[in-house]
Amino acid sequence: MENCLFCKIIAGDIPSTKVYEDETVLAFRDIAPMAPTHILVIPKCHIPSVDGITPENSAVVAHIFELIPQIAAAEKLTGGYRVVSNCGPDAGQTVNHLHFHILGGKELSVQMA
């Protein structure tokens, strides 16, 4: 998608601080962190949100969830971490490209908005 912020990051048109990359996934530090560790994990193929996951692309989502514990371990999130994906504007999704936030590095509030 030509106007997608995350597709531009994947293409290298916008710089990011990469934490992990392979042929299907990119993980990078959030530029507006909500916790001491705040990493975004995204598929390189454009999937608009959780609602866009299909049998044809679900393998990349499974791969992301296999990588998340490895990324968390590499970041030394030994006390735990949170994984969040917002779906749609009412949930706070601001970039229409599927992404998962890894948040950790401190005790996180359990309060929901």
N, C-alpha and C positions, 0 to 999 in steps of 0.2 A: 504494500500500500504506500503510495508516494507521499502522502501527508502524515504518515504515522511516525510519531516521535521515536518509538522503539525500533521500528524498521530502519530509521535513519541511523540509530546507534549501532544496530547490527551491521549495516553497510559501512560503518566507519565515518559517516558524514558528520556525526556529532560525537565528540570524545566522551569516554566513560572510564571509570576506574574498574577494570575487569578483575573479577575474583576467580572466575572459571569460564572456560569456553571449550566446546567441542563442535562437531558438525551439526548438531541439532539444537543446542542450548547455549545461552549466554547468561552469565550472572555478573552483576556489577553493583557497586555501592550506590545507594540512593543519594541524590544531591541535597535532599532535605530530610535528613534522618530523624526518625521518631524514637530512636533508641540508640545506645552506643554502637551497636552493630545493626545495620539496616541494609540488607542486600536484596536486590530484585533478581528473580530468576525468570527468564523468559524463553519461550520457544523461538527459534529462528524463523520458522514458518509463521505467517500471520494468522492468528486465531483471535477474533475480536474480544472474547471473554469466556468465562466458564460455559455460557450458553452456546458457544461455538464448538465445544468439544463433541466429536463424532467418533464412530468406530474407525473411520479412516485416519484420524489424527490423534487418537487417544494414546497411542504408544509413546508419543513424545511427552505427554503429561505423566505417564508412568515413569518414564526416564527421569523427568524432573524430580519426581518424588523419591526416586532411588538416589539422586544426587544431593538432595537437600540435607540429609544427615551427614554426608561427607563434607559438604560445605560448612555446616555448623561445627563439625569436629575440627576442621582446619581453622576455623575462627575461634576455637577454644570456648564454645558456648556450652560448657560442662554443666552449668546450673539449669539449663533448659532454654528453650526458645519458642517463639510463636511463628506459625505460618499462616498468612492471610492472603486471600484473593477477593477483591471487591468485584461485584458483578452488576454493572449498570449504574446510572447516575444517582439513584436513591441510596445506593450502598457506598458511594464515594469514588467510583471508578472514574478517573480523570484521563487515562490513556486507554484508548480502545484497542488494546493488544493484550492478550492474556498474560498475566504476570502474577508471581507469588512473592510476597514480602517475607523475608526471614528477619525477625526482630529478636534481639537478645542483648546480653551484656549487662543487664540489670533486672531486678524483679519488676515484672510488668503488671500493671493494674488489670484486674479482671472485670472492671466496670465496662459495660457496653453502652455505646451512645444511643 
